[in-house]
Amino acid sequence: MAGSVFGNHFKISTWGESHGKALGVVIDGVPAGLPLCEEDIQIFLNRRKPGQSKFTTARAEGDLVEILSGVFEGKTTGTPLSLMVKNADQHSKDYSNIMDKFRPGHADFGFFEKYGFRDYRGGGRSSGRETIGRVAAGAVASKILGEMGISLCAYTKSVGPVEISTFDKAEISQNDLYMPDAKAAQKARAYLDECISNQDSAGGVVECVISGVPAGVGEPVFEKLDAKLAQGILSIGAVKGFEIGDGFLASKSKGSENNDAFVSKDGKITKKTNHSGGVLGGISDGSDIVFRAAFKPTPSISQPQETVNEKGENLSIEIHGRHDPIIVPRAVVVVESMAAVVLLDEMIENMSSQLSFLKEFYS
């Protein structure tokens, strides 16, 4: 299966299936000398693990990470970093009654047509548990970026029709929906309770803000910084939309409204506004990078739905088992992690963009 490797310099390869023995990631390109322990990675994985509230699957996984290679005496060695999380609570029998049916909204049909075979136990590689490898890699990337003064903050911007109206960063970690607005979180919970009572699910939007990125990062043609971010974020399961800065709203504005005026302040070039979301011409402009990812509702719902089986026969399907009524809260850290992976890869690439950079490094 192609397509499980991402990145050019900070390169990640995720592996494993939802109901296999384990999942993980191999990271090539981690610089030597980074202080790293399993707890650094576990903090990130704890944000996405299941069973943390009634709005997440009840699958009881500790998602405990093991560092298999690439670290010696508490620091990275520069060799490939291999990270593993063992599966502990697979209920494969939950899928036995739908093993030959294509679940609406899932990747079942596409996998079957492509490979002539599919892992019906939770979706295999298309399961949300594949993101374990992404988050583990993102934890490492975030720590490296932190050494350069760069920070990432992702949060739930909206759940269904409920959108935040205020921003309190401290509140993000204080509620189970990771919303920076306590009142919006309360309304969102009520909306989700209604969805659950109707055996339905909800979608939402995750917003991410990256601070401290210097101007000049990103390649100007096929590997624009915003294009690479879009690729990384859209590769996350259930993401159906990506926008940066004003995004689609920019199409409704005038040039005089959308342009960000440049100003010089204390010898530094900055912008008065940030409609661009921190990227112009595919290159960072020194402002905060702001983007959003739209997640569809969880496709596994208990309501009867129309589908077909592998023989092409029309029939009805009811999906039971342990499923998230909304993907968004657990996906917040996934979005943040993929953004970190993309940005670090682009920053390493940028080190060779000027001769002076090379001379400064090697002199």
N, C-alpha and C positions, 0 to 999 in steps of 0.2 A: 504493500500500500504506500503510494507516494503521498507527499503533502504533510508529513508529520515533523518536518524540520523547518525552522524559521530563523531568519537572521543571517547576516554576512560575517560579522566579526564576533559579536556575542551571540553565539548560535545555540539554539535550544532544540532538542528532539524529545518530544513527549511519547510515552509508551504506556500500554496497559489498557484493560477493559473494565467496564463497570462491575462485572461478576467474575473477573479473573482473580489470580492470587494477589496481585499487587498492581500499583500504577506508579509512575514516576517520570523523571526527566533526566537527560544527560545534557550538561551545559559545557560547551567548548568555547574558550575565549575568556574565561574568568582570569583576571590578572592575579599574579602571585602576591602574597602579603596582605590580603584582606582578612582581618579578624572575622572568623565565622564559626558559629556553633549551631546545633540543631534548634536551639531555642529561638535564634534569629529568624529561622524559617517557620517554626511552629506558630509564632505569633500571627503570621499571615494566614496560615492554614486554619487556625482556629476561627478566623473571621468567615470562612466559607464552609466549615464542616456542618453536617446536618444535625437536626435534633435540638436546635437552640431556641426554638419558639414554635407555637402552633402554626406559624406560617411557613415552616420548612418541613421537609420530609422527616419522618420519625426513624429513618434508618440510623441505627446506633453505631456510628463509626467514630473512633477517636482521632483518625487521620494523623497518627503519629509518624513523623518523618524520621528517616534514618539516612545519614550521610555515609555512602558506601565508598567514595573515593574523592580525591582532590583536596583533602584537608589533612594537614599534619601539624601537631602541636598547636592547634587552635587557629591556624592560618591557612589560606588557600595556597596551593603549590604551583598553580599555573597549568596543571594537567586537568583533563576533563573532570568535572564535578558531577557525580552521580547521586541522585536523591531518590528515595523510595518510600512509598506509603503502602502498607499491606491492607487489603480488604479483610474485614472481619465479620460483617453482618449481611452477607448476600442471601436473599430469599429468592433463588432462581425459580422455585416452584410457583411464585406469584405470577409468572409469565407463561406457564404451561398451557393455559386455556386460550392464549392468543398467539401461540408460537407460529401459526401459519397465516395470521391475519395482519394486514398492513394498518398500523395505527394512524389515524388522521393527524396531520400536523407534525409527524415524526419523519425520520430519515429512512424508515423501513423499506419503502418502495424503491427509493433511489439506490440503496445498498444492494437490494436484491437484483435490480436491473443491471447494475454495474459489475457485481462480483458473482452473481448467480448463487449467492449464499449470504446469510446474515446471522449475526448473533442476536437472537431475540430477547436475551436476558438483560433487560435494561438498556438496550441499544448499543452495547459494546463500545466502540470508539466514539460513537456519536452521543454517548451519555454525558451528562453534566459532570460526572466524576473525572472525565478527561482533563478538566480544568485544574485538577490537583497539581499536575506537572507545570502548568502555566504559573500558578500562584507560587509554587516553590521557586521557580526561576525568577519570578518577579520580586520575591523577597531578597534574593541575592542582588539583582539589578538595582533595587531601591537602596540597598545598603551602599553599593558603590556610588550611586548618584548622590547619596547623602554626604559622602566624603567630599563631594564637589559643591556642596551647599544647595543642592536641588531637592525639592520636596514635592510629593504628589498627594493629592487629597481627592478621593472619589466619594460620592454619596448619592443617595436616592433623591432625585429631583421631583419625580412624580410617581404615583401609583394609580393606575387607571385614570380617572378624571381629577384626582386630588393632587395638586401641585404645591410645592413650598412657596411661601410668600415672604419669609424672613430667613436669615442665615446665621446660625449659631454653631460654630465649628465644634464646640464642646458637646453639643447635643447629639452629634452624629453617633457617638459611641454609647449614648445613654438610652437609646430606644432600639427595639428589635428590627426596625425597618431601615436603620441607618439614615434617617432623615434629619437635616439640620434645623428642623422646625417642629417643635413639640406639638403644636396645635394641628399641623398638617398630618403628623404621624397618627394622632388620635383619630382624625377623620379617615385616614387611610385604613386603619385597623377596622373601623366600622364597615368600610366598603369591602374589605377582604372577608370579614365575617359573613357578609351578605353573599359573597361569591361562594364561600364554602357551604353555606346552608343550601345553596342552589346547585351544589355539586359542579361548580364552575371554577374558573381561574381568572387571573388578571395579569396584565402587562404593566410596563412602566418605563421610566427613563433614568439612566444613571449619568450624572455629570461628573467630570473630572477636571481639576485645576492643577496645573504643573507650574511651580514657581521656581525662579532662580536660573532658568535656562538662558544662557547668553545669546546674543544675536549672532547669526551666521551659521546655525546648525541646520543641516538638511541639504539634499541634492536637488538642483533646480529643474530636472526634467522628469524622468520616469520614477525616481525615488524621492519625490518631494516629501518633506517631513509630514505634512498633513495626509498625503497619500499613503505613506507607510503606516501612520497611525490608523487610518481607515482600514487598511488591509489587516492589521493586527486585531483591531476591535471587531471588525465584521467576521473574523474567523472564529469568534466566540459563538458557541451554539446559542440559538434563539435571538441573536441580534439581527434586526431587520432594517436598521437605519443608523446612519452616522452623520453628524454635522459638527462643524467647528466654527467658533465665533458666533456671529449672528445666524449662520447656517441658512436655512430656507427663508428666514425672514429677510435676508439680504436681497432676495429677489423682488421684494415688495418696496424696497427703499430706493432713494435717489442717490446718485454718486456723491452729492454734497452732504448727504446724511450718513452714508456708509463709509466714506473715507476717514481714516484716522489721521488727524493733524499731527505732524512732528514738531517737537519743541526741544530746545536745548536748555537743560537745567543743571546747574552746578557742573558744567563741562561734560554732561552726559546726554546723549540723544534719547529721548523718550517719546511717548505718544500721549495725547490728551484723552483719547478713548481707545477701546480695544474691540472694535467691531470685527477685526480680522481674526480674533482668537489667538493672537500671538504668532501667526505665520503669514508671511507675504511671499508670493512667488515660490512657495515650497520651502522657504528658509525662515527660521525663527527670527523674530524682530526684537527680542529682549523683553517683551511683555509676557504676562502669564499666558500659558497655553490653556485654552478652555474648549473642551469638546463634550459632546453628549452621545450616548448610545441608547437606541430604542430597542427594548426587549418585547417580544411577543408574549401573549399569555402562555402559561404552561399547557402543552397540548394534551397531557394525560389528565383527562377528566372522567368522572364516574357516570356522566350522562350517556344514554344510549346514542351511538353515532353510526352513520352509514359507512361501510367500507367494503372491501373485497378481500378474498384470500389468495393464496399463491396460485390457485387453479383458475382465478378470474371469476369466482362465484360471488354474487352480491349477498351481503349479509349484514347483520348488526353487531356492534362491538361495545362492550362496557369494560372500561379499564379500572381495575382495582389494584390495591397495593399501596406503597408509601411514596407519595409524590408531593412536590412543593406546590401549593396553590398559587404561588408567585415566585418567579425566578430571581427577580431584581435584588432583594436584600443580600443573598449569598453571592450574587454576581458583582457587587460593588468592588470587592477586593480583586476579582478577576479582571475587571476593566482597569483598575489601578495597576495591577501587575503587568498586563500586556502593554500598557503605556510605558511602563518603566523599561521593559525589554526593548521596545522599539526605540525609545529615546537613547538608551545607553548604546545600542548598536550604531545609531546615527552619530552620536558624539565621538565614538571611537573612529568611525569613518572620517569625521571632520578633521581629525588630527593631521591628515595629509593634504588638506586643501590649500595650504600655503607653504612655500619653501621656508619662510621664516619660522613656521611651527616646527618643521623638521630640524632646522639648524639650532633652534633654541633647545630642543629636546636632546640632540646629540652633542652639542658643544659643551 
